[in-house]
Amino acid sequence: MSTSILYHGFALKEYTYVRTDYKEGAIIFTAKPKARMLRCSSCGSNEVIRRGSSSRMLRTLPIGQKPVWLNIQAPRVECRCCGVVRQIDLKIAAPKRWYTNAFKNLVLSLIGMMTMLDISRWLGVGWDCVKGIVKEQLRKRYMRPNLSNLKYLAIDEISVRKGHKYLTLIMNLESGEVLFAGDGKGADALVPFWEMLGRGKRRKIKAVSIDLGAAYIKAVSENLPKAQIVFDHFHVVKLMNEKLDGLRRCLYHEINDTTEKKVVKGARWILLKKPENLNDTYNERQRLAEILQLNAPLAAAYYMKEDLRQIWAQKDKASAGIVLQDWIKTAMNSGVNALVDIGRTIAKYSYGILNWYDHRISSGRLEGTNNKIKTLKRMAYGFRDLEFFKLRIKAIHIATYAFTG
């Protein structure tokens, strides 16, 4: 063993090799800093007096399957310039850490390919150690997101555990980055984000995609008065789908014929599918025709659902406005309570639906991220550390692998 091996193999640039020991299956290299490292760790002065030394045991890169430790003789010095007495900066490890920077970088390089549990087992360290390294790195990168030059945002909530526990997420729709994860849902969950954003940055935001929740509408209107609200068309269609399925359920409970009940019970997804996605292999078109013949209000709602999609298929905002008003009028005059209710709702929020033609954004990207978060949560069997979970969410847009607990 030589000093050059320490330099090339373990990045110990200013250390002198002393000896090698073998203990309980581990390799221990003892090294000491060279004289030029004797500097004040506070002001950097080399005008120092030695005041003893202590040993630091640091875990570093393994050799094959063998764990490797560095036994570093760390001098304490008294600075003549600032009067501070403290240990010199070892440069290879952060203060109060029992592993080197090289070991930390090894863990971070593996996290894109292995689970944290796999890494801890392979390196022979505790799971909490791996988590701590990952959490520290995520804090550095995502605790203070870049909020400058934001133009388009999406806001939505996600359930994180049983008992109605939610997180409210805000995404930068241009980058796909989750900028904020607030506790709970509704306007109160957004307050910390508005405080981080500040007045100047709020003026640059052009539009925000949200669902039809009154709390989000009020929060965005009050805090981003210059931004246009764009109601996510997925949520608008989802609202119509809920009315359609409600009619199907009512029809199921009203009819007495066993055969007809079977047709209605198994037709939920057929009714909600787009016509072009119906599968002829399973006779879905025929089954759709059968259920529509059973009940006129249900058939009317189905065709209204398909017509609703046409609002986002027009050439411009003016044409879409005409189609939207015709749809609302048809719904209000249908005589079907469910359609009258949805007609009133669509009329109330028509401004945000048509704003899509000014800013063609939606919450689809955030919905996709929500699905990734659910997968992350399932693979980790839940998260006890909510702060760590939030940091993982903020990093999920660049994760090549959904590393888990």
C-alpha positions in Angstrom: 0.0 0.0 0.0 1.2 3.5 -0.8 0.2 7.2 -0.6 -0.4 7.1 -4.4 -3.1 4.4 -4.0 -4.9 6.5 -1.4 -4.8 9.4 -3.9 -5.9 7.6 -7.0 -8.3 5.0 -5.4 -9.9 7.1 -2.6 -9.3 10.7 -3.6 -7.1 11.5 -0.5 -5.0 14.2 -2.2 -3.1 15.6 0.7 -2.7 12.6 3.0 0.3 10.3 3.8 -0.3 6.6 4.1 0.6 5.2 7.6 -0.5 1.5 7.7 -3.2 -1.0 6.9 -5.2 -3.1 9.4 -7.7 -5.9 8.8 -10.5 -6.3 11.4 -13.7 -8.3 11.4 -13.8 -8.5 7.6 -13.1 -4.8 7.1 -10.0 -3.0 5.7 -8.8 0.0 7.7 -6.3 2.4 6.2 -4.6 4.8 8.6 -3.5 8.1 7.1 -2.5 11.5 8.3 -2.8 15.0 6.7 0.3 16.6 5.2 1.7 19.7 6.7 0.2 22.1 4.2 -3.3 21.1 5.4 -2.7 22.6 8.8 -4.9 25.7 8.3 -7.6 27.3 10.4 -10.9 25.9 9.3 -12.6 29.2 10.2 -10.5 31.9 8.4 -8.1 29.7 6.3 -4.9 31.1 7.8 -1.8 28.9 8.0 -0.6 30.8 11.1 -1.6 28.1 13.5 -0.3 26.2 16.6 -0.9 22.5 17.0 -3.1 21.6 20.0 -3.1 17.8 19.8 -5.1 15.5 17.5 -7.9 13.0 17.5 -8.8 10.0 15.2 -11.8 10.0 12.9 -13.1 6.7 11.5 -14.7 7.4 8.1 -16.4 4.8 5.9 -15.3 5.1 2.3 -15.5 3.3 -1.0 -15.5 -0.5 -0.7 -12.9 -2.8 -2.3 -15.0 -5.6 -3.9 -17.2 -6.9 -1.1 -14.9 -5.6 1.6 -16.0 -2.5 3.5 -13.2 0.1 3.8 -12.6 2.5 6.7 -10.2 5.4 6.9 -8.6 6.1 10.2 -7.6 9.7 9.9 -5.4 11.4 12.4 -7.1 14.8 12.5 -5.0 17.6 14.2 -6.5 20.4 16.3 -5.0 23.8 15.8 -5.1 27.2 17.4 -5.3 30.1 14.9 -3.1 33.1 15.7 -5.3 35.3 13.5 -8.8 34.7 14.9 -8.0 32.8 18.1 -10.2 29.8 17.3 -9.2 26.3 18.4 -10.7 23.6 16.3 -10.1 20.6 14.1 -8.7 21.3 10.7 -10.9 20.8 7.6 -10.2 17.3 6.4 -11.8 18.1 3.0 -12.8 14.5 2.4 -15.8 14.5 4.7 -18.3 16.9 6.0 -18.2 17.8 9.8 -19.9 15.3 12.1 -20.3 12.7 9.3 -18.9 9.2 9.7 -18.6 8.7 5.9 -16.5 10.4 3.2 -17.8 12.5 0.4 -16.8 9.7 -2.0 -19.0 7.2 -0.1 -21.9 9.7 -0.2 -21.5 10.1 -4.0 -21.5 6.3 -4.4 -24.8 6.1 -2.6 -26.3 8.9 -4.8 -25.1 7.2 -8.0 -26.7 3.9 -7.0 -30.0 5.4 -6.0 -31.0 5.7 -9.7 -30.7 1.9 -10.1 -31.4 0.3 -6.7 -33.8 0.7 -3.9 -32.5 2.3 -0.7 -33.0 -1.1 1.1 -30.9 -2.8 -1.6 -28.1 -0.2 -1.2 -28.1 -0.5 2.6 -27.8 -4.3 2.3 -25.1 -4.2 -0.3 -22.9 -1.6 1.5 -23.6 -3.1 4.9 -25.0 0.1 6.4 -28.3 1.1 8.0 -31.3 2.0 5.9 -31.4 5.3 7.8 -27.9 6.2 6.6 -28.9 5.8 3.0 -32.1 7.8 3.6 -30.2 10.5 5.3 -27.8 10.9 2.4 -30.6 11.0 -0.1 -32.7 13.4 2.0 -29.7 15.8 2.5 -29.1 15.9 -1.3 -32.8 16.5 -2.0 -32.9 19.3 0.5 -30.0 21.1 -1.2 -31.7 20.9 -4.6 -35.4 21.3 -3.8 -36.0 23.1 -0.5 -35.9 26.4 -2.3 -37.2 25.9 -5.9 -36.6 28.5 -8.6 -39.7 30.5 -8.8 -38.5 33.1 -11.3 -40.0 33.4 -14.8 -43.0 31.2 -14.0 -45.8 31.5 -16.6 -48.1 28.5 -16.3 -49.1 26.6 -13.2 -51.3 23.6 -12.4 -52.8 23.0 -9.0 -54.3 19.8 -7.7 -54.4 17.7 -4.5 -53.5 14.0 -3.9 -54.4 11.7 -1.1 -51.3 10.5 0.8 -52.9 8.3 3.5 -56.1 7.0 4.9 -58.3 9.4 6.9 -58.6 12.2 4.4 -54.9 13.2 4.5 -54.0 15.3 1.5 -51.2 17.2 -0.1 -51.8 20.1 -2.4 -49.3 20.2 -5.3 -48.3 23.1 -7.6 -46.5 22.3 -10.8 -44.6 24.4 -13.3 -46.3 23.2 -16.5 -43.3 24.2 -18.7 -40.7 22.2 -16.8 -42.9 19.6 -15.2 -41.4 20.3 -11.8 -43.5 20.1 -8.7 -42.7 23.4 -7.0 -44.7 23.1 -3.8 -46.4 20.4 -1.7 -48.6 21.9 0.9 -50.3 20.1 3.8 -54.0 19.6 3.4 -56.2 20.8 0.6 -58.0 24.0 -0.3 -57.0 27.7 0.0 -55.1 27.3 3.3 -52.7 24.8 1.9 -51.6 27.3 -0.7 -50.7 30.2 1.7 -47.0 29.3 2.1 -46.6 29.2 -1.7 -48.0 32.7 -2.1 -45.6 33.9 0.6 -42.7 32.3 -1.2 -43.7 33.7 -4.6 -43.8 37.3 -3.6 -45.6 40.2 -5.5 -43.2 40.7 -8.4 -43.2 37.0 -9.5 -47.0 36.8 -9.2 -47.4 39.3 -12.0 -45.5 37.2 -14.5 -47.8 34.2 -14.2 -50.2 34.1 -17.2 -52.5 31.3 -16.5 -53.3 28.6 -13.9 -55.0 25.2 -14.6 -57.2 24.0 -11.8 -60.4 21.9 -11.3 -63.8 23.5 -10.6 -63.3 23.7 -6.8 -64.4 27.0 -5.3 -61.5 27.2 -2.9 -58.9 27.1 -5.7 -60.8 29.6 -7.8 -60.9 32.0 -4.9 -57.3 31.5 -4.0 -56.0 32.0 -7.5 -58.3 35.1 -8.1 -57.1 36.8 -4.9 -53.4 36.0 -5.2 -52.9 36.0 -9.0 -55.3 38.7 -10.2 -53.5 39.0 -13.6 -53.5 35.3 -14.3 -56.3 33.6 -16.2 -58.0 30.6 -14.8 -58.2 27.6 -17.1 -60.5 24.8 -16.0 -58.8 21.5 -16.8 -61.0 19.8 -19.4 -60.3 16.4 -17.9 -62.1 17.5 -14.7 -65.0 19.1 -16.7 -65.5 15.8 -18.6 -65.1 13.9 -15.4 -67.9 15.9 -13.9 -70.1 15.0 -16.8 -69.1 11.3 -16.5 -70.1 11.3 -12.9 -73.6 12.5 -13.8 -73.9 9.9 -16.6 -72.9 7.1 -14.2 -75.3 8.4 -11.6 -78.1 8.0 -14.2 -77.0 4.5 -14.9 -77.1 3.5 -11.2 -80.5 5.0 -10.8 -81.7 3.0 -13.8 -80.2 -0.2 -12.4 -82.2 0.2 -9.2 -85.5 1.1 -11.0 -85.7 -1.8 -13.4 -86.9 -5.3 -12.3 -86.0 -7.4 -15.3 -82.9 -9.6 -14.5 -81.6 -9.5 -18.0 -81.9 -5.8 -18.3 -80.2 -5.4 -14.9 -77.2 -7.4 -16.1 -76.9 -5.2 -19.2 -77.0 -2.0 -17.1 -74.7 -3.3 -14.4 -71.9 -4.2 -16.7 -72.0 -1.1 -18.9 -70.3 1.5 -16.8 -67.0 1.6 -18.7 -68.7 1.2 -22.0 -70.7 4.3 -21.4 -67.6 6.3 -20.3 -65.4 5.2 -23.2 -65.0 7.3 -26.3 -66.8 5.7 -29.2 -63.6 5.2 -31.2 -62.1 3.2 -28.3 -64.9 0.6 -28.1 -63.7 -2.9 -28.6 -65.5 -5.0 -31.2 -63.9 -8.2 -29.9 -66.0 -7.9 -26.8 -69.1 -6.6 -28.7 -68.9 -3.3 -26.9 -70.7 -1.4 -29.6 -73.6 -3.8 -29.6 -73.8 -3.7 -25.8 -73.8 0.1 -25.9 -76.7 0.2 -28.3 -78.6 -2.2 -26.0 -78.3 0.0 -22.9 -79.1 3.2 -24.8 -82.3 1.6 -26.0 -83.4 0.9 -22.4 -83.7 4.5 -21.2 -84.1 7.8 -23.1 -82.6 10.1 -20.3 -79.5 7.8 -20.2 -79.2 7.9 -24.0 -79.5 11.7 -23.9 -76.8 12.1 -21.3 -74.5 9.8 -23.2 -74.8 11.9 -26.4 -74.4 15.1 -24.4 -71.2 13.7 -22.9 -69.8 13.1 -26.4 -70.9 16.5 -27.6 -69.2 18.2 -24.6 -65.8 17.0 -25.9 -66.4 19.1 -29.1 -66.0 22.3 -27.1 -62.2 21.8 -27.2 -62.1 20.8 -30.8 -63.1 24.1 -32.4 -60.8 26.4 -34.5 -61.0 29.4 -32.2 -62.5 30.8 -29.0 -65.5 32.4 -30.7 -66.6 29.1 -32.4 -66.1 27.3 -29.1 -68.3 29.8 -27.3 -71.1 29.2 -29.7 -70.8 25.4 -29.3 -70.7 25.8 -25.5 -73.8 28.0 -25.3 -75.7 25.5 -27.6 -74.6 22.7 -25.3 -75.8 24.5 -22.2 -79.1 25.4 -23.7 -79.7 21.7 -24.8 -78.8 20.5 -21.3 -81.1 23.1 -19.6 -84.0 22.2 -21.8 -83.5 18.4 -21.6 -85.9 17.8 -18.8 -83.4 15.5 -17.1 -82.4 16.7 -13.7 -78.9 15.5 -13.9 -78.3 17.3 -17.2 -80.0 20.5 -15.9 -77.6 20.5 -12.9 -74.5 20.0 -15.1 -75.8 22.6 -17.5 -75.9 25.2 -14.7 -72.4 24.2 -13.5 -70.9 24.5 -17.0 -72.7 27.9 -17.5 -71.2 29.2 -14.3 -67.7 28.2 -15.2 -67.8 28.7 -19.0 -65.3 31.6 -18.8 -62.6 29.3 -17.5 -63.5 26.6 -20.0 -63.1 29.0 -22.9 -59.9 30.4 -21.5 -58.2 27.3 -22.8 -58.2 28.9 -26.3 -56.0 31.7 -24.9 -53.7 29.4 -22.9 -53.8 25.8 -24.1 -52.8 24.2 -20.8 -54.3 21.5 -18.7 -53.6 19.6 -15.5 -52.8 16.4 -17.5 -49.1 16.6 -16.7 -49.8 17.0 -13.0 -52.3 14.1 -13.2 -49.5 11.9 -14.7 -47.2 13.0 -11.8 -49.9 12.0 -9.3 -49.9 8.5 -10.8 -46.1 8.3 -10.3 -46.5 9.5 -6.7 -49.1 6.8 -6.1 -46.7 4.2 -7.5 -43.8 5.6 -5.3 -46.0 5.4 -2.2 -47.1 1.8 -2.9 -43.5 0.6 -3.5 -42.4 2.3 -0.3 -45.3 0.9 1.7 -46.1 4.4 2.8 -43.9 7.2 4.2 -43.5 8.0 7.9 -41.3 11.0 7.2 -43.6 13.5 5.4 -40.8 16.0 4.7 -38.9 13.2 2.9 -42.0 12.3 0.9 -42.5 15.9 -0.2 -38.8 16.1 -1.3 -39.2 12.9 -3.3 -42.3 14.3 -5.0 -40.3 17.4 -6.0 -37.6 15.3 -7.5 -39.9 12.8 -9.3 -39.8 14.7 -12.6 -36.1 13.8 -13.1 -36.1 10.4 -11.5 -35.0 7.7 -13.9 -36.1 5.1 -11.4 -38.8 5.4 -8.6 -36.3 4.6 -5.8 -38.2 3.4 -2.8 -38.0 2.8 1.0 
